[in-house]
Amino acid sequence: MGSMSWIHWLIVLPIAACFVAAFLWPGARILQRAGLSPWWLLICLLPGGAFVGYVLLAFVPWPALEGRGTEG
């Protein structure tokens, strides 16, 4: 098994870019609605970053919910 040819990369890179876009775009919309910066999604591109991102999302104050009571 040698190195991959340029034709392989010509096929794989656009497909990978579509998968990344399909993940990042909805996530950015969700974070914006929560009142947080969509730049937080960049942490998910790191190994183990999705877990860290979920923990941070659970414990940081959400600006969109500030001023509201806990009764919903």
C-alpha positions as CSV (number, residue, x, y, z in Angstrom):
1,M,0.0,0.0,0.0
2,G,1.7,3.1,-1.2
3,S,0.9,6.7,-0.8
4,M,-2.5,8.0,-2.1
5,S,-2.6,9.6,-5.5
6,W,-3.8,13.1,-6.2
7,I,-6.9,11.7,-7.7
8,H,-7.8,10.2,-4.4
9,W,-7.4,13.5,-2.7
10,L,-9.4,15.2,-5.4
11,I,-12.3,13.0,-4.5
12,V,-11.9,12.8,-0.7
13,L,-11.4,16.4,0.2
14,P,-14.7,17.8,-1.2
15,I,-16.6,15.0,0.5
16,A,-14.9,15.7,3.8
17,A,-15.6,19.4,3.5
18,C,-19.3,18.6,3.0
19,F,-19.4,16.5,6.1
20,V,-17.7,19.3,8.1
21,A,-20.0,21.9,6.8
22,A,-23.1,19.7,7.5
23,F,-21.9,19.5,11.1
24,L,-20.7,23.0,11.7
25,W,-23.6,25.0,10.2
26,P,-26.4,23.6,12.3
27,G,-24.2,23.7,15.4
28,A,-23.5,27.4,14.8
29,R,-27.2,28.1,14.5
30,I,-27.9,26.3,17.8
31,L,-25.2,28.2,19.6
32,Q,-26.4,31.6,18.2
33,R,-29.9,30.8,19.4
34,A,-28.5,30.1,22.8
35,G,-26.7,33.5,22.8
36,L,-23.2,32.0,22.5
37,S,-20.5,32.5,19.9
38,P,-20.5,30.0,17.1
39,W,-16.7,30.0,17.3
40,W,-17.1,27.5,20.1
41,L,-17.5,24.8,17.5
42,L,-13.9,25.0,16.6
43,I,-13.1,23.0,19.8
44,C,-15.1,20.1,18.3
45,L,-12.5,19.8,15.5
46,L,-9.9,18.7,18.1
47,P,-9.7,15.1,19.3
48,G,-11.9,14.8,22.4
49,G,-13.1,18.3,21.8
50,A,-16.8,17.4,21.4
51,F,-16.9,16.0,24.9
52,V,-15.2,19.1,26.3
53,G,-17.6,21.3,24.3
54,Y,-20.6,19.5,25.7
55,V,-19.4,19.9,29.2
56,L,-18.6,23.6,28.7
57,L,-22.0,24.1,27.1
58,A,-23.7,22.5,30.1
59,F,-22.0,24.7,32.7
60,V,-21.5,28.1,31.1
61,P,-24.2,30.7,31.6
62,W,-26.4,31.1,28.5
63,P,-26.8,34.8,27.6
64,A,-30.1,34.1,25.9
65,L,-31.6,32.8,29.1
66,E,-30.2,35.5,31.5
67,G,-33.0,37.4,33.1
68,R,-35.4,34.6,32.8
69,G,-36.5,32.5,35.8
70,T,-36.0,28.8,36.1
71,E,-39.7,28.2,35.6
72,G,-39.2,28.5,31.9
